[in-house]
Amino acid sequence: MYNWLTIKIVSDARPEDKAARETAELFASILADEYGVRYPEITVDEELYYVQAVSKGEEKKYRFPRELVEGMLSQINNEPEKYVNYPEE
């Protein structure tokens, strides 16, 4: 769930980033196919991200530190030259 959330945050912030979008879709697929995760809902406050989802018929709740989840996006924003979006062919 953490990996999906982290790359989803990047993908949402960078809609032109095909690699981020495809990776988020891959993680979503794994969560759905292997763990039965459906209908994930994300909320956020000053300190935490909350994910609520149905997994194999049961409602599950997760929480992750905001600083940790946004770490990849912060790194990309701080060093954009290392994370160039290449045009799709």
N, CA, C and O of each residue as an XYZ file, in Angstrom:
356
protein
N       0.824     -1.184      0.000
C       0.000      0.000      0.000
C       0.874      1.256      0.000
O       0.595      2.221     -0.712
N       1.930      1.226      0.808
C       2.836      2.381      0.876
C       3.449      2.686     -0.486
O       3.470      3.841     -0.912
N       3.942      1.668     -1.165
C       4.562      1.889     -2.481
C       3.560      2.466     -3.472
O       3.883      3.393     -4.216
N       2.361      1.931     -3.485
C       1.326      2.462     -4.378
C       1.032      3.916     -4.048
O       0.968      4.756     -4.946
N       0.851      4.221     -2.768
C       0.519      5.581     -2.364
C       1.629      6.556     -2.749
O       1.355      7.641     -3.262
N       2.858      6.178     -2.506
C       3.993      7.054     -2.823
C       4.045      7.383     -4.305
O       4.186      8.550     -4.670
N       3.934      6.384     -5.160
C       4.030      6.649     -6.598
C       2.740      7.291     -7.111
O       2.783      8.030     -8.094
N       1.607      7.036     -6.482
C       0.361      7.709     -6.881
C       0.477      9.206     -6.624
O       0.026     10.009     -7.441
N       1.074      9.588     -5.507
C       1.269     11.006     -5.194
C       2.145     11.649     -6.269
O       1.866     12.763     -6.714
N       3.197     10.955     -6.684
C       4.069     11.463     -7.757
C       3.288     11.551     -9.063
O       3.347     12.568     -9.754
N       2.570     10.510     -9.398
C       1.810     10.468    -10.646
C       0.740     11.567    -10.692
O       0.546     12.200    -11.730
N       0.057     11.791     -9.585
C      -0.966     12.839     -9.537
C      -0.346     14.229     -9.697
O      -0.936     15.107    -10.326
N       0.831     14.420     -9.132
C       1.504     15.718     -9.214
C       2.159     15.945    -10.575
O       2.393     17.085    -10.976
N       2.454     14.851    -11.284
C       3.140     14.935    -12.572
C       2.371     14.120    -13.620
O       2.843     13.065    -14.043
N       1.203     14.592    -14.040
C       0.366     13.816    -14.959
C       1.042     13.491    -16.294
O       0.629     12.555    -16.979
N       2.060     14.240    -16.666
C       2.776     13.980    -17.914
C       3.851     12.899    -17.749
O       4.476     12.495    -18.729
N       4.063     12.442    -16.542
C       5.113     11.457    -16.253
C       4.580     10.046    -16.499
O       3.948      9.442    -15.632
N       4.848      9.543    -17.687
C       4.337      8.222    -18.096
C       4.858      7.115    -17.186
O       4.104      6.211    -16.824
N       6.119      7.170    -16.816
C       6.703      6.129    -15.961
C       6.006      6.090    -14.601
O       5.703      5.012    -14.090
N       5.755      7.244    -14.023
C       5.075      7.292    -12.730
C       3.651      6.756    -12.859
O       3.193      5.985    -12.015
N       2.958      7.166    -13.913
C       1.579      6.709    -14.138
C       1.537      5.189    -14.300
O       0.709      4.518    -13.685
N       2.429      4.653    -15.128
C       2.445      3.204    -15.357
C       2.814      2.440    -14.091
O       2.272      1.364    -13.838
N       3.725      2.983    -13.297
C       4.107      2.321    -12.048
C       2.959      2.352    -11.052
O       2.711      1.357    -10.371
N       2.256      3.467    -10.954
C       1.096      3.547    -10.069
C       0.030      2.541    -10.498
O      -0.584      1.880     -9.661
N      -0.183      2.433    -11.801
C      -1.158      1.465    -12.312
C      -0.726      0.035    -12.008
O      -1.560     -0.808    -11.677
N       0.571     -0.243    -12.117
C       1.085     -1.578    -11.804
C       0.840     -1.916    -10.337
O       0.338     -2.994    -10.021
N       1.194     -0.996     -9.442
C       0.974     -1.250     -8.015
C      -0.511     -1.399     -7.704
O      -0.883     -2.251     -6.897
N      -1.362     -0.594     -8.324
C      -2.809     -0.720     -8.114
C      -3.295     -2.091     -8.563
O      -4.131     -2.711     -7.906
N      -2.762     -2.553     -9.685
C      -3.124     -3.872    -10.198
C      -2.690     -4.979     -9.239
O      -3.448     -5.916     -8.987
N      -1.494     -4.875     -8.715
C      -1.000     -5.873     -7.754
C      -1.879     -5.872     -6.503
O      -2.264     -6.932     -6.010
N      -2.191     -4.685     -5.994
C      -3.049     -4.612     -4.807
C      -4.411     -5.261     -5.066
O      -4.937     -5.981     -4.217
N      -4.970     -4.999     -6.238
C      -6.279     -5.560     -6.574
C      -6.206     -7.064     -6.802
O      -7.004     -7.818     -6.245
N      -5.251     -7.504     -7.621
C      -5.186     -8.913     -8.006
C      -4.697     -9.831     -6.893
O      -5.241    -10.918     -6.702
N      -3.676     -9.404     -6.159
C      -3.078    -10.281     -5.153
C      -3.664    -10.112     -3.754
O      -3.648    -11.043     -2.949
N      -4.181     -8.912     -3.472
C      -4.660     -8.647     -2.119
C      -6.136     -8.275     -2.067
O      -6.679     -8.014     -0.994
N      -6.776     -8.253     -3.218
C      -8.203     -7.967     -3.259
C      -8.572     -6.555     -2.844
O      -9.695     -6.316     -2.400
N      -7.648     -5.617     -2.979
C      -7.909     -4.242     -2.563
C      -8.798     -3.546     -3.590
O      -8.518     -3.556     -4.789
N      -9.866     -2.949     -3.096
C     -10.811     -2.234     -3.946
C     -11.150     -0.895     -3.297
O     -11.102     -0.744     -2.076
N     -11.487      0.055     -4.131
C     -12.022      1.354     -3.702
C     -11.125      2.107     -2.706
O     -11.620      2.586     -1.686
N      -9.831      2.219     -2.977
C      -9.001      2.976     -2.028
C      -9.361      4.459     -2.043
O      -9.520      5.068     -3.101
N      -9.484      5.014     -0.861
C      -9.762      6.441     -0.693
C      -8.633      7.037      0.135
O      -8.255      6.499      1.175
N      -8.105      8.152     -0.344
C      -6.977      8.799      0.318
C      -7.443     10.113      0.927
O      -8.122     10.913      0.282
N      -7.067     10.316      2.170
C      -7.220     11.621      2.801
C      -5.883     11.974      3.439
O      -5.048     11.105      3.692
N      -5.701     13.253      3.691
C      -4.421     13.702      4.231
C      -4.651     14.841      5.217
O      -5.552     15.661      5.040
N      -3.838     14.878      6.238
C      -3.837     16.023      7.136
C      -2.404     16.542      7.231
O      -1.572     16.189      6.396
N      -2.101     17.358      8.214
C      -0.773     17.965      8.297
C       0.331     16.947      8.538
O       1.481     17.201      8.181
N       0.016     15.807      9.131
C       1.045     14.841      9.499
C       0.957     13.505      8.777
O       1.980     12.856      8.555
N      -0.243     13.086      8.410
C      -0.424     11.720      7.915
C      -1.266     11.655      6.647
O      -2.110     12.510      6.379
N      -0.995     10.590      5.872
C      -1.891     10.158      4.805
C      -2.685      8.992      5.359
O      -2.150      8.132      6.059
N      -3.969      8.976      5.036
C      -4.846      7.880      5.440
C      -5.390      7.227      4.182
O      -5.833      7.905      3.255
N      -5.350      5.919      4.162
C      -5.925      5.174      3.044
C      -6.961      4.235      3.637
O      -6.674      3.456      4.546
N      -8.151      4.325      3.112
C      -9.232      3.435      3.509
C      -9.604      2.642      2.265
O      -9.800      3.218      1.195
N      -9.703      1.319      2.401
C     -10.001      0.466      1.250
C     -10.715     -0.791      1.715
O     -10.724     -1.126      2.900
N     -11.306     -1.467      0.762
C     -11.886     -2.778      1.018
C     -10.882     -3.810      0.519
O     -10.429     -3.742     -0.624
N     -10.538     -4.760      1.374
C      -9.599     -5.814      1.010
C     -10.224     -7.157      1.353
O     -10.448     -7.482      2.519
N     -10.499     -7.927      0.308
C     -11.133     -9.240      0.477
C     -12.396     -9.145      1.320
O     -12.643     -9.971      2.199
N     -13.187     -8.117      1.032
C     -14.470     -7.952      1.688
C     -14.439     -7.238      3.033
O     -15.493     -6.941      3.594
N     -13.257     -6.959      3.557
C     -13.144     -6.274      4.838
C     -12.635     -4.858      4.638
O     -11.762     -4.604      3.808
N     -13.196     -3.941      5.417
C     -12.709     -2.567      5.362
C     -11.393     -2.471      6.125
O     -11.291     -2.913      7.269
N     -10.396     -1.891      5.481
C      -9.073     -1.732      6.080
C      -8.717     -0.255      6.113
O      -9.145      0.519      5.256
N      -7.937      0.122      7.103
C      -7.460      1.497      7.216
C      -5.959      1.473      7.432
O      -5.435      0.680      8.215
N      -5.286      2.352      6.725
C      -3.837      2.467      6.814
C      -3.490      3.924      7.039
O      -4.250      4.813      6.658
N      -2.353      4.173      7.653
C      -1.869      5.542      7.776
C      -0.351      5.544      7.645
O       0.345      4.635      8.097
N       0.125      6.601      7.010
C       1.545      6.726      6.720
C       1.985      8.165      6.963
O       1.237      9.095      6.663
N       3.184      8.363      7.501
C       3.681      9.719      7.708
C       3.792     10.481      6.386
O       4.312      9.970      5.394
N       3.301     11.682      6.402
C       3.294     12.509      5.194
C       4.703     12.723      4.648
O       4.921     12.645      3.439
N       5.646     12.990      5.527
C       7.029     13.220      5.104
C       7.589     12.009      4.353
O       8.312     12.166      3.369
N       7.260     10.831      4.806
C       7.722      9.605      4.170
C       7.068      9.410      2.804
O       7.750      9.098      1.828
N       5.761      9.591      2.733
C       5.021      9.404      1.484
C       5.462     10.420      0.431
O       5.602     10.076     -0.743
N       5.675     11.640      0.836
C       6.022     12.702     -0.107
C       7.518     12.796     -0.382
O       7.957     13.680     -1.117
N       8.302     11.899      0.196
C       9.755     11.934      0.025
C      10.189     11.847     -1.427
O      11.052     12.613     -1.854
N       9.618     10.940     -2.188
C      10.001     10.790     -3.589
C       9.645     12.037     -4.388
O      10.455     12.513     -5.184
N       8.453     12.568     -4.186
C       8.039     13.776     -4.896
C       8.941     14.951     -4.526
O       9.311     15.745     -5.391
N       9.294     15.067     -3.259
C      10.194     16.141     -2.825
C      11.547     16.018     -3.510
O      12.115     17.012     -3.962
N      12.055     14.803     -3.586
C      13.340     14.571     -4.250
C      13.263     14.963     -5.721
O      14.183     15.596     -6.240
N      12.201     14.603     -6.382
C      12.012     14.959     -7.794
C      11.939     16.473     -7.948
O      12.560     17.042     -8.847
N      11.186     17.117     -7.078
C      11.041     18.574     -7.166
C      12.334     19.309     -6.840
O      12.599     20.378     -7.390
N      13.142     18.737     -5.943
C      14.401     19.373     -5.558
C      15.507     19.184     -6.592
O      16.428     19.997     -6.673
N      15.417     18.119     -7.377
C      16.441     17.828     -8.386
C      15.784     17.421     -9.706
O      15.965     16.294    -10.166
N      15.026     18.332    -10.313
C      14.271     17.971    -11.518
C      15.149     17.515    -12.686
O      14.696     16.756    -13.543
N      16.385     17.967    -12.722
C      17.280     17.547    -13.812
C      17.559     16.050    -13.785
O      17.940     15.480    -14.807
N      17.380     15.416    -12.660
C      17.597     13.966    -12.550
C      16.353     13.161    -12.925
O      16.426     11.941    -13.072
N      15.216     13.834    -13.079
C      13.950     13.153    -13.329
C      13.234     13.735    -14.536
O      12.091     14.183    -14.448
N      13.916     13.719    -15.640
C      13.405     14.295    -16.869
C      12.305     13.405    -17.436
O      12.421     12.180    -17.429
N      11.238     14.029    -17.928
C      10.200     13.296    -18.632
C      10.566     13.262    -20.103
O      10.700     14.305    -20.743
N      10.724     12.084    -20.628
C      11.048     11.948    -22.040
C       9.752     11.821    -22.841
O       8.810     11.157    -22.407
N       9.711     12.457    -24.005
C       8.486     12.388    -24.818
C       8.144     10.949    -25.191
O       9.024     10.123    -25.435
N       6.852     10.677    -25.228
C       6.403      9.361    -25.668
C       6.583      9.261    -27.171
O       6.362     10.227    -27.900
N       6.973      8.122    -27.610
C       7.188      7.907    -29.063
C       5.918      7.404    -29.694
O       5.882      7.161    -30.901
